[in-house]
Amino acid sequence: RIPFVSNQPQYNLLWRVIEPEVVPTCAELGIGQVVWSPLAQGVLTGKYAPGQPLPEGSRATDAAGGAAMMKHLLKDELLATVARLAELADQAGVPLHHLALKWVVEQPTITAAIIGASRPEQVADNVRALAVELDPANARGLECLSDMLNRQALAA
């Protein structure tokens, strides 16, 4: 018999449904979290804005690339909260996607994050997120906005 050593859930600043039950159970059993979609299908890059057309060539416009799966993430209310996250990232002097990736990998039970980069330069850029340092005030603001995003995503 081979024991489980990892779990692979979706997890990011706006989708935190694993926290109440899955994370504590896995921690108790010594199972790591290898999470996917740490940038919420690109929503946490800031490229989608409330009331604006979807960017051409983006995942949200590609029927084969998950447009249907993203529909609930593209609601104006949720995107407005993401815009507030972008303001927080600006205050911290980092791009939004770096802030979002850093938050994921700093969670105590996260072993790794699977990024959906489509070009080598995206991989190199995403690695730079590891160097981001947040002051306590930005971290608190990030946590509050993340809680709001999670509620909005669950309601969508």
N, C-alpha and C positions, 0 to 999 in steps of 0.2 A: 504494500500500500504506500502510495506517494502522497504526502500531505500538500495542501495548497500553500503556496508561498507568496502569491500576489493576487490582487483583485484589479480589474481594469474598468473602473467606472468613468462616466463623464463627470468632470469637476472643473469649476472655474468660479470667478467672482459672482456670476449670476446664477449658477446652477450648483447648489450646495446640498442637495437632498440626501447625500450620503452621510452627512455629519451626525444626525441624531442616533442612528442605529448601526449603520455599516461601519463607520470609522471606529467607534468604541469596540465593536465585536472583533474587527480585524486586528486592532491594537492588542486586545486581550489574547488573541490567537497567534500573534506574531506574523500577521499577513500584511504585506506592504500594499500601497495603493499606487498603481501605475496608471495615471489618469490620462484620458484623452479629451481633446477639445478645450485646452486651457485658455484659448482665445475665443471661445463660444462661436465657432464657425466664422471667425473674423469680426464679429460684432464688437469685441473688445480691442479692436485696432483703431476704432473711431471712423472707419470709412463709411459707415452707414449713419445718416443723420435724419432726425425727425423731419417729416414733411418734404424730404428731398427724394429725387429719383434714385433708384439703386444704381450703383456704379456699373457701367458696362463691363462685361467679362468677369464680374465678381461671382462668387459661389451662389449668391442669392438670386442671380439671373440665369443660372445654369440648371436646367431641369434635370440633367443627369448628375449634377454635382451637389445635390442636396437642397435645392431651392425650397421644396415642399417641407423639408425638415426644419428649415430656418424660419418659416413663416411666422411662428409665434415669437421669434426673437426680434422681429422687425416692426413691432408696434411702437408708435410714436412716444408713448409714455415711457417705455423701457429705454428707447434710444435717447430720450431727454435725460434720463438718469445716467446713461453711459456718457453723455456729453458733460455731465457734472464730474464724472470720474476723469475725463480728459482734462478738465480744469485743475483737478487735484494733481494729475500727472504733470501739468505745466508748472504748477507751484513747486513741485518736487524737482523740476528740471529734467524730466525723463519723458520719453514717448509713452503713450497709454499702453501699448502692447508690452513694453518692458515692465511697467508697473503691474499689469495683470499676470504676466508670467512669474515675476518675482514673488507675488503674493501666493501663487499656487505652490511653487517649490519650497516656500518657507513654512508651509503648513506641516506640523510635526509628523503626521503619518504618511506624507507623500514621499514615495520612493523615487518616482520619475514622472515626467510629463511628456506625452507624445504630442509633438507639434505637427501640424499639417503643412509644412513648408513645400512650396512648389518650385522654388529656385534655390540654388546653393547660397546666394547672398542673404536670403531670408533666414537660413539656418545660422549663418555667422552673426547676423543681426540679433536673432533671438538669444543666442548665447550671451550677448552683452547684457541681457537682463539680469544675469547672475551677479553683476557688479553693482546693481542698484542698491542703495541704502536709504531707508525711509526713516525720517525722524518720527518720534512718538505721536506728534500731532497729526501728521499725514497718515500714519498707520491707523489711528482712531477714525479719521474721516473716511478712509478707505473701507474700514470694517462697517461703518454705518451705511455707506452707499451700497456696499455689497449686500447687506441685509435687505435693503430696499429693492435692489435688483432681483434678488432671489425670490422675494414675495411677488414681484411683478411677473417674473418668468413662470412661477408656479400658477399664477392666476390666468395667464394667457392661454 
